[in-house]
Amino acid sequence: MCLELTFLDEDNSWKLFCEKAFGREVCPLELEYIGKEIVRKCKGLPLSIVVIGGLLGRSNRTREYWENVGKDLFSILNSGNDEDCLNILSLSYTHLPTHLKPCFLYVGIFPEHHEIRVSRLIKLWVVEGFIKPNKFQDLEEVARGYLNDLIDRNLILEYKLGSNGKIRLCKIHDLLRDLCLKVAQKDKFIRVIKDTTPRDIERERRIVFNERISKEEYHSRSLSGLQSTRTLVIRKDTGPLPSNNILLRVLNVYDNSLSKKIYLSKSIFDQVNLRYLGYNTQLNIYGELPSSISLLWNMQTLIIEGNIFAPSEIWEMRQLRHMGIYRLYLPDPPSSGPILRNLKTLKTVMNFTWSEEVCKRIPNVKKLNIMFHIEGPTIDYCLHNLSLSCKLESLTCLYSISNNLLQKLTFPSSIKKLSLIFCRVNWEDLTVIGSLPNLEVLKLKYDSVRGAVWNPVEGEFLRLKFLLIHYSDLVYWNADHSNFPVLEKLVLKGMEKLEEIPLDIGEIPTLGFVHVNCCSESAAVSAFKIAEEQKNVGNEGLRVRVEFERKEQVDSFWEEVAQSGGERSTVNNFQVNAMFS
């Protein structure tokens, strides 16, 4: 959703308000008068109308409540301040439920126009203590509910969905971010340092150093004096990291240096209350975690973009919930030790043996990424033991050493999302995957499946919603709508040998999107035929997009469509373009 500061007339203002406040319902008559008065005070500003509509749509639909909101709005606008839009937006913050206020303000730590990764935002909310636990959901699920509530109120914008249909990226409008920073600074909740370092910085609880700040300005204030700071976002190449701050909970470091090896300052591990450590780098670099990491007994989230060797003490970190490392080399756990019941995310673990003991030590892992590139006659990674991980929902496996992965790997029935990379299995072996009862997302990347013919078996893939096939030598795909009865999105990339997409795929009632990228021309033509056929039978819900590398390929494609009897101008649910001119 993009809301520019253009002005709407009275009718369109009311229409937009009703859409956001009531959806498909009609505004009750008893609310229409006060509703139109509120909309009129928004002076045609779309962002103000949308946010006020979100506020009232999520509130009590009583005349008394709406009149109270109207009085607050009129009071703000009569205050004599010229910043009408920002003042109206502040009303939406005032009426937010208490538990959502810190979550909304916290979004201000991200730069303008930033695409915010939802999984990262949720982890931060959790470690900051903003999320109220309940008996029926884990903290991350509760946090996602908070996010959805803020989106419903139009305070955060849904930007991009993931393959599982959940929001993957979100954004915040610049004016709403300004509101976050204004309120956060007034309430001493967050301080974003833009150009100069304020003298009272030592008193701030959460500090974000803008990357534009100079090294000289950064050095003008010693970080060692930040004894009250709980959250610090900082660039490591600007200056030294903090030390001896026992209150520090969140440390997010952006290292833009070009060094070949990570040097995590030992002082980091003096921060005994540290809950979140993010180390974001520009290069694939190497490093080791010290054995003293176990002293961070409050650590919940550890994110490092590098090749990292972990000590055996990593298995003693009971509070750890998420470990996201580009390539993680784990030692075997000691023969005795605690069970890491809180661990939900573990990625990407390199060449690790999944013994029965290991699986028992991390019983609640939901997301697991594993990679294997070393083989030998005496090496057994014990992948059959993954069947013991009964809470596992998302598994990504890069297996570049042989073509017998599915003979070695046993999947737990809990799997909802599966990604295979370089695995080189045969199409007929996919029956093992198709039989998984809860599988909703399947990604087959980079030659993960080999063979010219795929004949899916009826009765499999019964819950599959998303299918991606990326670079495969598949030629003949013999399938119909019964093979993927609830498929919603199909993505084909680099399928240069594929003759055609089965036309009957278009008959799947739930199918909403087909994306064909850099595939054979005949596969692209079949995608057009699917769009054309579904348009002719009145299916308005399906969209098809085809992408070629060059414009000449697009021209050749349209010539082939014309020769096959297709009519370019009549299919408005189809889009084709070239990625490069």
C-alpha positions, 0 to 999 in steps of 0.5 A: 500500500502506497499513500502519497500526500495527495488530497481526496474530495469529500466523497472519495474520503468517505469511501476510503474511510468506510473501506478501512473501518468496515471492510465490506460492511456498510456504516451503521446509520447511527455512526454515519454523521459523526463518521463524516465529521471525523473524515472531514477533519482529515482534510482529504489526507489519505494517510490520516483517513486510513489510520483513523479508519483503522483505529475506529474499525478496531474499536467499539462501534458505539456512537459514544466512543466515536464521539470521544475520538471525534472530540480528541481529534477536534481538540488536536486540530484546534491546538494551532499546530500546523502539522495536521497530518502528524497530529491526526496520526498521533491520535491513533497512537493515543488510542492504541492498546497498551501492549501495542504501543512499545511494539509500534514505537520500536519500529522507529529503529529501522531506517527510512524506506527500510524493508523490515524483515518480520522474523527479525522484528518479532525476535527483537520484540520478544527479547525486549519483553514486549510480548505477553505470554499465554498458555496456548501460543509461543511468544513468536506466535503472539508477537505475529498477532501483535504485528497483524493488529498493527497492520489492521490498524494501518500503522504498519504496511504489509510489503511482501508475503512469504511462500507460506502466506505469512507476512515476510517483509513490512514497511512503515510510512515515513510520517508514521516513522516520524511519529514513532521517533517523536513520541519515543524521544519524548518518552525516552523510549528510543533515541536515534542519533542522526548527526551529532551526539547529544550530551545526555546520551548516557541516560538513554535506554535505547540508542540507534547510531545512524550510519551517517554519523562520523567517526569523530562524532562517534568517538566524542562520546565514550560508549563505556559510559552507557551504563543505563542503555538496554539496546544499542544499534551500532556500526562496528567500523565506526568505533569500539563496542561497549563494555561492562554494561550489565543492563544491555539486552540488545546489541545489533552490530553492522560491520562494514569492514573488509577484514577476512576474519570476525573478531568478536570483542571479548567485552561483548561476553561481559554483558551478562544480561545480553539477550540478543546479539546480531552481527551483520557483515558484508563478507563471508568471513570466519570466526570462533565463539569463545567458550565464555559464551555460556556466561550469557545465560540470558541469551535468546537470539544469536545472529551472525552472518559468517562462518562460525565455529561454536564451542561445546559450551553452546549446548549449555545455553538453556534460554537460547531460542534462535540461532541464525548463522550463515554457516555454523560448525557445531561440536557434538554435545557433551554426554550429559547436559541440559535439554534446550527446550526453548530452541526454535530456530537452528541454521545453517548447521554444517556436516553435522551428525544428527544422533538420537541424543542430539535430537533429544537435546533440541526437542522443540526446534521448528526451523532447521537448515542443514548443509552437507558437502563432505562424504566418505565411506565411514561418514554417517550423518544419521539423517533418519533420526530427524524423524524424532524432531516431532515439532519441526515445521520448516526444513532446508537441506543442501546436500551436494554429495550424492543422489541418495538423500531420500534413502537416508533422510526420514522426515517427521510428519510435522513438516510444513515447509521443505526446501531441497538444494543440490540434492539430485534425487529422482522424480519418482522418489518424490512420493516420499515427500508427497506423502507428508500429511502437513506439507504446504510449501515445497521448494526444489532448487538448483538441480534438486530433482533429476530426470526428464519425466515427472508423473505425480501420483494421485493422493499425494501433495494433498495440502501443498499450497506453494510449489517452486521448481528452480533449474531442473532438466524436466521435459515432460510433466504429466499432471492434472488438477487432482495431483495438487488439489489446493495449490495456490502458487506455482513458480518455475525458474530456469526450466529450459527443457520443459515442454509445457505446463500441464493445462489442467493445472489451471483447473485447480480452484485455489490457484491464484498465481503462476510465475514462469521465469527464464523457462523455455518458450513453449513452457511460457506459451503454455502459461499463456494458454492457461491464463487465456483458458481460465479467463474464458471460463470466468476465472478472475482469480488467476494471474500469470506472469512470464519473464524472459531475460531479453526483449527479443525473447518477448517478441519471439514469444508473442509471435509464437502465441499468435501462430498458436491462435492466441489473442494478446489483447483479450487476456488481462490476467497475463503479464510478460516482460524482459528483465534486461533491455 
